[in-house]
Amino acid sequence: MKKKLLSALLCTAMVATMAVGCGGGNSDSGNADSGSSSEATNDAGDDAEEVGDDGGESGSGTYAIVTKSAGNPFNEKTADGFQEVIEAAGGTAIVKHPEAPTADAQVSVIQSLISQGVDSICIAANDENALQAALEEAMDAGIKVCCEDSKTNPDSRQVFVNQAGVQEIGQALMDAVLDISGGEGQWAVLSATSQAANQNAWIDAMKEVMESDDKYSGLELVEVAYGDDEPQKSTDQTQALLAKYPDLKVICAPTTVGINAAAKVLQDEKSSVKLTGLGLPSEMAEYIGDDDDHSCPYMYLWNPIDLGRLGAYTSMALVDGTITGAEGDKFTAGDMGDYEIVAADDGGTEMILGAPFKFDADNIDEWKDVY
């Protein structure tokens, strides 16, 4: 099964690389558009006339993805997958990387996309509630809205493309902390921003797991620190945790930027503190190992390329009317298979890409070149 999945991911990564090689993608910041060759990369409003009224046919419209910020490797891979699917279907993909990981930066991008008259927006939210006014304006204008990676509140979306179930992620990470710590001692969380809905949900799930069973009673969560998904701030926060808690045993970073920064600090300083969380294999390979020379015994993640691909298929299905985002809606996401929309914990709806996957010393070398 693992070889089959690896083969599929390798094929996906190759296609995404080919698309980038042909000039189909970039990781520009701000309001720079990354689209197919049929669309000029202009700022808001300049290319509105190029967006036709043909969004009713699957793939024939203009579909936007808004990431959390420029320079986020996970988001860039997600955008690659999104763009690959849209362009293969004959549509125009617009990739927007905001200049900063803030709600204000995303609001500016959303308003730009409304002016352009895009058919859909798929967004990884920097704040669960602060985007509501802008996204409601988009939906009032007839633009279909879904979110991926990090959700908005239910009033700001039609459906959430969730990478994995919140409880499954919380359980996996909490059990990793229990295992790596030896079942007792101090541990800390290094998160992204304090408003990131996905981070907060996973952290809450970890706390619930810890409180639900006496086997976690020997663990003490001393702090949730915030690196804001910025490498330098995440580095500073890691160093602060080490200085503040000399008896710290484990740091859990459920963010790809945070875990990469923390891994380097711990390994460079030859710290006895160990690390787990959610990371990209390509960035974390040198830190994975169950010995004193490596800072991270193991970690988890899912395929960001497939997350972007599912976001694209969802966007097209919303635009062509195959789904509305209601619970019970079903559709086929190309070669990814069939998906059903289910109720989400926040009162909205979601679909789930799959369960988190464990990366350790035994398999990291075969995954590091995939993504």
Stockholm file with secondary structure:
# STOCKHOLM 1.0

chainA/1-371         MKKKLLSALLCTAMVATMAVGCGGGNSDSGNADSGSSSEATNDAGDDAEEVGDDGGESGSGTYAIVTKSAGNPFNEKTADGFQEVIEAAGGTAIVKHPEAPTADAQVSVIQSLISQGVDSICIAANDENALQAALEEAMDAGIKVCCEDSKTNPDSRQVFVNQAGVQEIGQALMDAVLDISGGEGQWAVLSATSQAANQNAWIDAMKEVMESDDKYSGLELVEVAYGDDEPQKSTDQTQALLAKYPDLKVICAPTTVGINAAAKVLQDEKSSVKLTGLGLPSEMAEYIGDDDDHSCPYMYLWNPIDLGRLGAYTSMALVDGTITGAEGDKFTAGDMGDYEIVAADDGGTEMILGAPFKFDADNIDEWKDVY
#=GR chainA/1-371 SS CHHHHHHHHHHHHHHHHHHHHTTCCCCCCTTCCBCCTTSCCCCTTTTGGGSCSCTTSTTCSEEEEECSCTTCHHHHHHHHHHHHHHHHTTCEEEEECCSSSSHHHHHHHHHHHHHHTCSEEEECCSSTTTTHHHHHHHHHTTCEEEEESSCCCGGGCSEEEESSCHHHHHHHHHHHHHHHHTSCEEEEEEESCTTCHHHHHHHHHHHHHHHHCGGGTTEEEEEEEECTTCHHHHHHHHHHHHHHCTTEEEEEECSHHHHHHHHHHHHHTTCSCEEEEBCCHHHHGGGBCSSTTCSBSEEEECCHHHHHHHHHHHHHHHHHTSCCSCTTCEEECGGGCEEECEECTTSSEEEECCCCEEEETTTHHHHTTTC
#=GC SS_cons         CHHHHHHHHHHHHHHHHHHHHTTCCCCCCTTCCBCCTTSCCCCTTTTGGGSCSCTTSTTCSEEEEECSCTTCHHHHHHHHHHHHHHHHTTCEEEEECCSSSSHHHHHHHHHHHHHHTCSEEEECCSSTTTTHHHHHHHHHTTCEEEEESSCCCGGGCSEEEESSCHHHHHHHHHHHHHHHHTSCEEEEEEESCTTCHHHHHHHHHHHHHHHHCGGGTTEEEEEEEECTTCHHHHHHHHHHHHHHCTTEEEEEECSHHHHHHHHHHHHHTTCSCEEEEBCCHHHHGGGBCSSTTCSBSEEEECCHHHHHHHHHHHHHHHHHTSCCSCTTCEEECGGGCEEECEECTTSSEEEECCCCEEEETTTHHHHTTTC
//
